[in-house]
Amino acid sequence: MTDHWIWVEPEDGFAILDFQTFLTKCSQRIDLNATVTDLLTYDWLPKEGVNFRVRFDASTVNASIIESPSFHYIK
């Protein structure tokens, strides 16, 4: 699978989380440390081939062709 977002490991105690995912996980647990540890596995992120697929669409303008990725949810 191809990564479409350059992965940078969290540093200095900062991480990027989806707020709705954070709220959902917090409502399921009492232990905040366990919740944050679980969120930092990033298993909550969508996975290519499971939750979405990527298709490269070609566009032509003045004999120049550019391909752009488009993301499609898998139902």
C-alpha positions as CSV (number, residue, x, y, z in Angstrom):
1,M,0.0,0.0,0.0
2,T,1.1,3.5,-0.7
3,D,1.2,6.3,1.9
4,H,-0.3,9.5,0.7
5,W,0.6,11.5,3.8
6,I,4.3,11.7,4.7
7,W,4.5,10.0,8.1
8,V,6.3,11.8,10.8
9,E,6.5,10.2,14.2
10,P,5.1,12.4,17.0
11,E,7.8,14.3,18.8
12,D,8.0,16.4,22.0
13,G,4.7,15.0,23.3
14,F,2.6,16.3,20.4
15,A,0.4,14.1,18.2
16,I,-2.4,14.7,15.6
17,L,-5.7,13.1,16.5
18,D,-9.2,13.4,15.1
19,F,-11.3,15.1,17.7
20,Q,-14.5,13.0,17.2
21,T,-12.4,9.8,17.5
22,F,-10.9,11.2,20.7
23,L,-14.4,11.9,22.1
24,T,-15.7,8.5,21.1
25,K,-12.7,6.7,22.7
26,C,-12.9,8.8,25.9
27,S,-16.6,7.9,26.3
28,Q,-15.7,4.1,26.1
29,R,-13.0,4.2,28.8
30,I,-12.3,5.7,32.2
31,D,-8.5,5.5,32.0
32,L,-7.3,8.5,30.0
33,N,-3.7,7.1,29.7
34,A,-5.0,3.8,28.1
35,T,-7.2,5.9,25.8
36,V,-4.3,8.0,24.6
37,T,-2.0,5.0,24.2
38,D,-4.7,3.3,22.1
39,L,-5.2,6.4,20.0
40,L,-1.4,6.8,19.4
41,T,-1.4,3.4,17.6
42,Y,-3.3,5.2,14.8
43,D,-5.4,2.1,14.2
44,W,-8.4,4.5,14.0
45,L,-7.1,5.9,10.7
46,P,-8.8,4.7,7.4
47,K,-6.7,2.0,5.6
48,E,-6.2,1.9,1.9
49,G,-7.8,-1.2,0.3
50,V,-10.1,-1.6,3.4
51,N,-11.8,1.7,3.9
52,F,-10.9,3.5,0.6
53,R,-9.1,3.0,-2.7
54,V,-7.0,5.4,-4.7
55,R,-7.5,6.0,-8.4
56,F,-5.2,8.1,-10.5
57,D,-7.2,10.3,-13.0
58,A,-5.5,11.8,-16.0
59,S,-6.4,15.3,-17.3
60,T,-5.1,16.8,-20.5
61,V,-4.7,20.5,-21.2
62,N,-2.8,21.9,-24.2
63,A,-1.2,18.4,-24.9
64,S,0.1,18.2,-21.3
65,I,-1.1,15.4,-19.1
66,I,-1.2,15.3,-15.3
67,E,-2.4,12.5,-13.1
68,S,-4.0,13.3,-9.8
69,P,-5.0,10.8,-7.1
70,S,-8.7,10.6,-6.2
71,F,-9.8,8.8,-3.1
72,H,-13.0,6.7,-3.1
73,Y,-14.6,5.2,0.0
74,I,-15.3,1.4,-0.1
75,K,-18.8,0.7,1.0
